[in-house]
Amino acid sequence: MNQRLQDWATWAEIHNQPQIWRDWGKSLDVAGLRAWIATLDVEEIWFCGAGTSAYIGDILSAQIKGTKSVPTTDLVARPAHYLTGARPLVVSFGRSGNSAETIGTLDALDTLAPNAPRLNITCNSTGALAQRTATTGRDRLVLLPEATHDAGFAMTSSFSTMLITALALFDAPCDLASQCKTLADQLQGILETYSPPAPPKRTVFVGTGPLAFAAREAALKVMELSAGSIPALWDSTLGFRHGPKSFVTEETLITVFVSPDQPAAQYDADLVAELRLQFPKSRVVAIGPSGDVDIAMPFGPAWASPLCIATAQICGVIWAHGMGRNVDDPFAGLGTLSRVVSGVQLYPVAP
């Protein structure tokens, strides 16, 4: 394959993130949406999505008290378990907004919780998630800039911008324009200076709290872009010792996303030291405040998640390109995975 690294859409989408964030931070109607959310009579706030979109919910629920992540892949399989008697605000994430589970969730809500308010956050104006947003006061649609509708298989700018959007609406109030500028400047620096290690035989990502789920997304990016050629595991910093550490062999790359919070940062540092002692032939990289990749996290770990994950995005693309993979469509010709999940048969929801 003669394609240059810079010619891949996924590479461009990773590098477009700083400017997308700067512009979006100035245009999102945070005040209006937060005011609408404050008027709702709901018991819970659910973050719903599938795959990377579900991991957005995991990061958010680990950061924001009183919220929970309900993957659409769980909800569609057992709709009555989740929706019967529930009074949630359902926040749905979708790059395309057309996955089978997105449609199945909308159908289940129509049948079992028609009065539950919905906030649909998507990158595609023509997708089901956008088109099926009610025009009444019950629902709201947040349509992200067209540039976030990634053409590549792997979600990059779509993931980060949907996450930042939800943090702006549900985390503590902030000056979003200023905060996005700071994050964008940080990411610009990472993109200009970060140099990935050589492709490993296998890799591990760990973290604490929101950064544990950032680790999950980072691991997925490496597996997706390498079409499974580089096995990747994720776990929490303290959970890793309870069995999953058996995944580590010689020449495993281990990345620890270091929290800015205490005592989480101390547990992260202890694990880094332990792994370097126990696995001297493996490379252990700390990413975070004062880490090998030094990333300041003034707004907390959830807001810093896109910065940490960007390093895995970069690694995944460079490693896949070096292996001769089709970076924008790693499963081309295989028919096993597709950019928008297909092949799911939806079944009726009984009222």
Summary of the structure (lengths in Angstrom):
residues: 351
radius of gyration: 19.8
end to end distance: 52.6
largest distance: 60.3
contacts: 1231
relative contact order: 0.15
helix: 46%
strand: 14%
